[in-house]
Amino acid sequence: MTSVSAHAADASSGPAATTSAPVTSATPEAALPATFVTGNPLGRAAADLAAPITELDGKALALRRAATLGETLDGLPGVSATSYGPNVSRPIIRGLDGDRIRVLQNGTASLDASSLSYDHAVAQDPLSIERVEIVRGPAALLYGGNAVGGVVNTIDNRIPREALNGISGATDVSYGGANRERAGAAQLEFGNGQFAFHVDGFARKSADLRIPGFARSAQQRARDDEDVAQPSGTLPNSDGQTSGAAAGASWTWADGYAGLSYSGYDSDYGTVAEQNTRIRLRQQRLALASEVRNLSGPFTAFKFDFGYTDYEHKEIENGQTGTTFKNHGYEGRIEARHAKIGPLEGAVGVQFSQNTFSALGEEAFVPKSDTTNVALFALEEWAVNQAVKLSFGARVEHSSVKPSAGGNERFDNLPSRNFTPGSVSAGAVFALAPAWSVALNTAYTERAPTFYELYANGPHLATGVYEIGDPQAKLEKAFSTDLSLRYENGPNKGSVGVFYSRFTNFIALNNTGRTVEGDENPLPVYQYAGVPADLYGFEAEGRARVWQGYGNLDVELRGDYTIGRNRDTGEPLPRIAPLRLTAALVYGLGHWGARLEMVHASNQGRVPANDLTTSGYTTLGAALTYQFKAGGAQWLAYLKGENLTNQEVRLASSVLRDIAPQGGRAVRVGLRTTF
């Protein structure tokens, strides 16, 4: 549930309004740039960071909010989504997904099973999120090799970080969309200036997704046998419902806080690849957090975050539990900001985690595994002068993975593995003129293979293949660099950048050309193996005030393009989003706001052998907003039109793109209140 923020008052922001360094809101309330906390223990503003970033909150988040985190963020610079139907979607950054993207909750892992399989949902609902921060490119320095592609950090106020006096709250209700979704959330916060309390709850329910035509693409229908059903108009088994609640409290003082929170999340949704299968998911999470500032001595501040998660989901086939997945464990971080050493300002820290993952049933293609990690990291900054700011960092960690066969002979005699990956990074921000700057960021990162890349051995029904791991897999290594040009001058702002990542031993799931017998049809055999790989591309976005008089009219432009390839064979990497371009007109007049947006995605013909290509599309969206005050509260009413031209949209980044398109033409209405 988004709380009141500086960005919430932006009357002209549209559904896709974002902030990407150094972009900040043009409203007076947001004249001071917000502190970007993800990967930044020194409390810097976004414009001072070398890494490419995006932040989303307030009204912009409220109008982008969808049923899943991936769908909410899809279309931001460099961000696409896995999309396994309307109820499951995980963010992809620059073509990297799974265990190369860390999805965090208030800086620590939520420990669900979403990185293991495309049909496993992220156990976070966008209704409960106050702010999202995205680091594009390697963020392994503070979050480990599993963040080699980037970090998505969702932030809420379930542990209040500042003193609260009196009572405040928010509500959010909406209806519509291509799946006739009904969603609502409420939040209440209160305190006496020393003790602060937070409670929130949310729920959403949706019907099957309406689609413009056949569920299966023309290419897929040409491959299908005559007896394969060809649904049209709606996507079968795509309904779902989600609910959750949380309570938190903290003790605050002038120079810090300490608190805890407890939250629960439940979801029940259909898996669109199997018409008789549903997933019932639950997660319970306990979080602790504290910060102490303005200390004297060698360290001036300490920050502590800890989360314990108990996660389980059951795959229900024809009313019977087929497979149960469980993941429970904890992750903690301690960051200490040291006093200035000569020209250097910096922080050191330790991160530690342990989790146990298990799967029991027909789809147990991985063994029970215990994974432990401990890491040390340091970050230093040097403001050479007002025009040049440098940053340096290093991290070393130790990872241990221990499998257990659990009576399944396919997992007998698997070796335990230990890894010691390391990472270093360097960045610089150069101010060329008051409105212009250049940012350069480079990093060398190492990633330890995960338990499923090491030990998988069985049919993975979500992807329709038989997966085999490599128990002797070595560290994945990458050298990455970003270069961007940034501009900001009043309401006019933007950035354009290029990136390149060169991987050694990129752990890819490769088609072996063999098949094994499945329950109904033969399954192709895919095996994890290290290959050399390159990923490179560009990202650009900007906003310009083109007219100011009777209201303000802005033009927004955004685009990104990623190419991924196996350097040995030249073959493209799978599920890479194509060239995407967005253009929008944003008008604001007093309490009213309007947005008209066109999104174009090119066809994706760069696919591995035996993959189907994806057609391009152009969609049109619109939004009308009205903000007002009544009864001592701030109100935001909105009306959104989605895919108004009823285009068939198939995301190249989705493993189910040929059997599960996105929704058709739809209208959504909503009302948000803060008091």
N, C-alpha and C positions, 0 to 999 in steps of 0.2 A: 504494500500500500504506500504510494508516494506521499511523503509528508510535505509540509509547506517548505518551499525553498526559494532562493532568489530567482531561479529560472522559471518558477511556476507562474510568474506574473507577466511573462512575455506574450503580449496579446497578438503578435504577428507570427509567432512560430507555428509551423505546420506540422503534419504528422511525421515528417522525416527530419525535422530540425535536429541537428546534432552540434556538438562542439568538438572540434578536432584541433589540436595545437596549431597555432596559438589562438584559435577562435574562441571567443566568449560571447555571452549574450549582449545585445546592444541596449538592453533596457537599463534605466538608471539603477534599478534595484540590484543589478548584477554587474555594476561597473567594476567592482573589484574581482579579479579572476579567482575562481574557486581553487582550493588546494586539491591537487591530484594525489591520492594516497596509494594507489596500486604501484608497487615496485618503487616507492619513493619515501623512504623513512625520514627524509630531511624536510618534508612539508613544503615542497615547491609548488608553484603555480604551473599549469600545463605548458605555458609558453616557454618556461625555463628548462624543459626536459628535452633531451636529444631524441628519445624514442618516439616513433609515430603513435599517437594515442587518439582515442575518441571517448567522450563522456556524454552521458545521456541522463537527463533527469527532468523533474517538473512537468510542465505541460507537454513538452516534446515526448517524454517517455509515456505519459498518459495516452497520447494520441497514436503512438506506435504500438502500444501494448497489444499482444496477441496471446494465444493460449499457451505458447511455448517460448522458451528463451531464444531458441534458434530463429523462429519466425519473427520475433520481436526485433532482433538485431540484423536479420538478413537484409542486405542492400546497403548497409553502412560501408564506408570505404574498406575494401579488403575483406569484408565479412560476408560469407554465404552460409548455407545451412544444410544439414543432412536430410531432413524432411522424410520421415517414415510415416506419412499420413499426417492428418491435422493435429494429432495429439503427441507426436514425438518429433523433436527437432533440436539438434545440438549445433552450436556455432562452429563454423569452419573459418579459419583465418589464413588467407593467402594459399589456399589449396591444402592446408594441413588440418587434420582432425584427429579424433581418437585421443591417444595418450600423448600427443604432441601439443595439445591445447589444454591448459589448466582452467577449469571452471571452478571458481572459488566463491565462497560465501563469507563476506566480511574478512577476507584475507586468508582463510583456511579452507581446505578441501571439504566438500560436502559428502564425499565417499559414497556415491551411488554406483550404478553399474552402467552408466550411459556411454563410457568410453569403450566398453567391451563389445557392444552390439548396437546396431542402428535402430532396433525396435525397443530399446530400453530408454525410458524418458529421463531427462534431467529432473531431479527431485526438488525443483524450485519453481514456484509459480510467479510469473511477472507481476501479479496483483500484489505480492508481498514485498516488492522491491522498491526502494526509495531512489536508487541511483545505480547506474551501470558504468564501470570504467573498463576500457579495452586497451590493452597494449598489443600493438601489431608488430610482429617480428619477435626475435628472441628475448625472452624475459627470464632466462634460466638463472641469471645472477641471484635473484632473490627467491625464486620459486622452483629451481631445479631443472634438470634436463627435460622433464615432462612439459616444460613451458617453452620448448625450442621454437614453437610456432607462434606463441602468444599467450595472453592471459585475458580471461573474462572474469571480472570480479563484481559480484552483485553486493550491494551495500544496503542495509536496512538500519533502523534505529531500535531494534529489539533490545539491545543493551544501550540505554541512553548515554551519550558521550558528553553531554553538557547539562548543566543544572536546569531543572524545569520548575516553574512557578505557576500554580493554578492548573487549569485543565485545557487541553487542546486535542484535536482529533481530525479525522478525515473519513469520508465515505466515497465509494466509487461504484457505480452501477452502469451496466451496459447491456444492450440486446442487439442481436442481428448477426451479420456475417453470413457466409455461404453455408454454415452449419447451424444457423439459428441458435447461436450461443447466448445463454443467459449467465451473466457473471456479476458478482458483487463482492465488495470488501469493506471492512470497517476497521478503524484504528482509534485508540484512545490512549493519551499520554497525560500524566499528571505528576505533580511533585510539590515539595515545599521549599525548594531552593537548595536542599541537601540530598534528600532521597528522591529518586525519579523512578517512575513506573511506566511500563508500556504493555498494552495488550492489543492483539489484532486477530482477525479471522477473515477467511475468504472462501468462496465456493464458485464453481462454474460447472455448467452442464450443457452439452451440445448434442445435436442429432447428427445423422449421417451427412457427409459433406456433399453439397450440390456441385456438379461439375459440368462443363460445357461440352458434352459429347460422350464418347466412349472412355471408360476407365483405362483401357489398354491402348497404347499408341498404335498408329497404322503399321509401323515396322513390326511391333510385337504381334499384332493380329495376323500379319502375314506369316509369322513363324508358328503360330498356335495350331494345334490339332483342331479338327472340326468340332470335337465334343467339348472344347473349352468354352465356358460361359463368357459372354461379352456384355457385362453390365454397362449401362449408360445412364446419364442424368444424375445419378448419385453414386458415391463411392461406398460399396458395401463394408459393413463392420468398421465404420470410421467414427462412430459416436463415442462419447467419453464423459466422465465427470471427475472433478478434482475438488478437494476441500482441505483446509488446514487451519491451524491456529497457533498462536505463540503468546508467551508471557515473559516479561523480563523486568529486571530492576537493577538499579545501580546507586552507589553512593558517590556523590560528586563533591569536589572541593575546588578551590581557585586554580590549582595546578594539576588537576587530574581527575580520574574516576576509577571505579572498580565495580564490576557487575557481572550478572549472569543472565542467561535466558534459556527457555525450553520451548521447543517447537515440534509440531507434528504435521505430517503431510501424507495424504491418502489419495490414490488415484485408481480408477478402473476404466480401461479403454480397450477398444478392439484393435487387433493388429491387421492392417489392411491386406497383408500378403496371405493371410489364412483366415477364411471367413468364419471358421468355428473356434477361433482362439481369441482369448482376452487376457489382458495382463492386469493383475491386482497388485498394487504397489503401496507400500507404506514405509515411511522413514520417521524416526524420532532423533532429535538432535539436541544436545546440551552444549552450550557455548559459554566460555568465560573470557572476559577481556578486562584489561586495566592499562592505564597510562599514567605516568608521573613525569611532570615537566618542571623546568626551571630549577634544577638541582645545582648545587655547587660541587666542585671536585672534578675528577677526570671525565665523568659522564654527566651530561646535562639533562637527559631524559631516558626513560625506559618505557617500552611498550610490550605488552604480552597479549597474545591471542591463542585460544585453545578451543577445539571443537571435538566432541565425541559423537559419533553417528552410529545408529543401529538401523540398517537398511535390509528390506526383504521384498522380493516380488515373486509372485506365482504366475505361471503361465497355465491358464485354464483352457483345456481342449475338450470340447463337447461336454462341458460341465465337470470334468475331472482334472485335477491338478497333474500336469505333465512334468513340469520342471520347476524347482524352487531355487532362486538365486538369493544368496545372503552376502552382505558385506558389513562388517562392523569394525570399528577402530577409531583412532584419534590422530589429530595433527595439532602441533603447537609451534609457536614462533615467539622468540624473544628478540627484540631489537633494542640496541643501546646506542644513543647518539652521544658522541664524545665531544669534549670541549675542543675548541679550535686549536689545531696544531700548525703553527705558522700560517700559511695561506689556505690550509686544507680544512674543510668541514666534512664530517662523515659519520658513518654508523657502522657497527658490527653487529652480528646476530647469529643465532643458532635456530635451526628448524629441525623438528623431530616428528616422526610419524610411525604408526604401526597399523596394519589392517589385515583382516582375515577374510578372504573371499572363498565362497563355496557354492557349488551347484549340484543339485541332486535330482535325478530324473532322466527322461529320455533325451533332453538336449544338453546334457552335461558334457560339453566338448572340452572343458578345462578341468583340471583337478583342483581340490581344495589347496589354497596357497596362502602362506603367511609372508607378508612383505614388511620389512622395517627399513627406515631411512633415518640418518642423522647427518646434518650438514652445518658447516660454518661458512659465513659470507661476510664481506666487507664492501662498503661503497664510500668513495671519497670524491669530493668536488672542489674545484679550484676556480674561483672567479678571478681570472688573470687581470681583467679590467672590466669596464662597463660593457664592452663590446664582445668579449670572449669568455665563455664559461666552459670548463672542461670537467669531465667525470670519468672515473676509473672504478673498476670493481673486479672482484674475484670470488669464487665459490669452490669448495671441495665438499664432497658428500660420500657417504658409504651406504650402499644399498644391499640388502640381503633378501633372497627369495627362496622359500622352502616349500616344496610341493608335498602333498600327501595323497597316496593312491586311493584311500578310503574304500578298498575292496574292489575297485575297478581295474581290471588287468591292463587296460589300455594305458594306465598311468603308473604301472609298476616300474621300479628302478630308475626313476627320474632323478637327476642330480640336483642338489641345492646349488645356487649360484650366488656369488658375491661380486660386487662391482664398486669401483671408486672413480666415478666421473668427476670431472672438473670443468670449470667455465671461467672465462675472463672476458671483460668488455671494456670499451672505451668510447666516449662520445664527446661531442662538442657542439655548442650553439654559438654562431657568429652573427652579431647584429650588424647588418650592412648599412642600415639607415633607420630612422625612427619607425618606419612601417615595414621594413624588410629584414628577414633573417634567414640564415642557412643552418640546417642541422645535419650532422653526420653521426652515425652510430654504427659501430662494428662489434662483433662478438664471435668468440669461438666457444662452442658448447658441446658437451657430451651427454648422451642420454642412455641410461641403462634400459635394456629390453624389459618389457612387462611380463607378468606371468603367462598371459595368453600368447604372446609372441614366442615365449620359450616352450610352453608345454601343451598348447592346443593339440587335440587329437580326436576328431569326431565331426559329425554332421552339424553344421551351423545353419539351422533352418531359416533364420532371418535373412541370410544372404544366399541361401540355396546352394551352398558349396560344402565340401568336406575340407576342414582346415587342419593343417599340420604345422606345429611349431618347430623351432630349432633350439633344442636344449643347449647347444654350444654357441649360441649367438653372442657376438661381441658388442662392445659399445657402439652406438650410433654417434657419428661425429659430424659437425657442421660448422662452416664459416659463413657468417651472414653480415650483410652491410646494407644500410639505408642512407639515402641522401635526399633531402627535401628542401624546397624553397617555400618560405612562408611569408604571408602578407597580412597586415591588420591595420586598418585606418577607419575608426568609427564603425559604421554599419557594414563596411566593405572588408571582407576577410577571405582568406583562402590558403590553400597549400597544394603543392604538386610534388610528388616524390617518386623515386624508383627504388627497387629493392632487388637483392640477389642473395640466394642461399645455395651453397655448394655442399652437398652431403657426401660423406664417405660412409659406406656401410649403412645406407638408408634401408631400414628394415621394412620391406615391402611384402605384401601378400600376392604371390605370383602364381599364375595358372601353369600347372605342370603338364597339361595335356592329357592326363590320365583321368579315369572315372572310376567310381565305386558304386555298388548297388545301394540305392536308397529305399525308403519305404514304398514309394510309388514310381519314381523315375531315377535313372542313374544320376549321381552327383559328381560334378567336376571336382577334381582334387586341387586345392590351392595350398601352397606351402610358403611360410615366412622365410625369407632369405635376404641377406644384405646385398644391396646394389648401389652403385654410384648414381647420384641423382642431382639435378639442378631444378630450382624454382626461382623464377624471376618475373618481374612485371612492373606495373606502375599504378599509382593511386592519385586521384586529384579531387578536390572539392572547393567550392567557393560560393560566396554570397555577395551580391552587389546591390546597392540601393540605386534604382534606375529612375525613381520619381518620388518626390516628396512635396506634399501640398495638402490636398484634401485626402488625408491618409498617406500611408507609405506603401510603395510597391517595390519588392525585392525580387531579384532573379537568383535562383540557386542552380548550380550545375555540379554534377558529381559523376565520376567514372572510375573504373578499375579494370585491370586485366592481369591475369596470371597464366604463366606457361610452366608446366612441370614435365620433366622428361627423364628417362633412364639414359644416363650418359653412355652406357655400354652399347645399348641397342638402338638408341634414338627414339624408342617407343614412348608415347605420352603416358604420364601418370594418370590414374583413373579419377573420375569424379571432380574435375577441375571446372569451376564456373567460367563461362565464356566472358568476352568483352561485355561490360554492362555500363550503360549511360543513363543518367537521370537528369531531367530538366523540370524546374518547377517555378511557378509564379506565386508569390506570397504577398497578400494584401492585408493591411491592418488599418482600421479606422475606429478609434475610440475603443468601445467594448467588443467590436466585431473583428473577426479575423477570417480569412479565406485562403484556400490553397488549391492549386490545380497542378497536378504532377503527372509527368509521362516517364515511364521506365521502358527502356529498350535493352533486351539481351540478344546478342547474336546467336546464331546456331553454333553448336559445339561439335566440330568435326574431328578435333584432335582427341581421339579416344584409343585405348589399347585394342589389340586384335581381339575380335569376337565380341566387343562391346558395340552397342547401338549408338548412333549419333543422336543429338538432340536438336530439335528445331528451335529457331529463335522466336521471339514474341515481343510485342509492344503493348503495354497496358496503360490505362488511364485511370487516375484516382483523383478524388476531390474531397475537400473537407470544409465545413463551415462551423465556426466557433463563436460563442458569445460568453463573455465573462462579466459578472456583476456581483454586487454586494447586497445581501439581504439577511435580516435576522442576525446580524453580527457575524456572518460567515461569508467566505469567498466562494463563488459558484462558477463552474465551467460547464457549459452545455455544448455538445458537439454532435454533428451529423457528418458521417463519412460515407462516401461511395467508393467501393473497391472493385477493381477490374471491370470498369464500367462498359468496356467494349466486349466483355465476355470472351476473352482470349483463352485458348488452351495453353496453359503454362506448365511446362515440365522442367524441373530444375536439374541441370546437368550434374549438380553435386549430390543428388539423391540416388541411393541404390535402387529405389523403386520407381524411378522416373517413368518407366515404360508401362507401369501398371497402376500408378497412383498420381494423377495430376493435381495441381493446386485448385482451389475453389474458383467457381465462376462468379458472375456478376452478383454483387451484394450491397446492402446498405446496413450501416451500424449506427445506433444512437447511444449516447452516454451522458451521464451527469456526474460531475465530481465536485465534492464540497470539502472545504477546509475551514476549521474554526479554532 
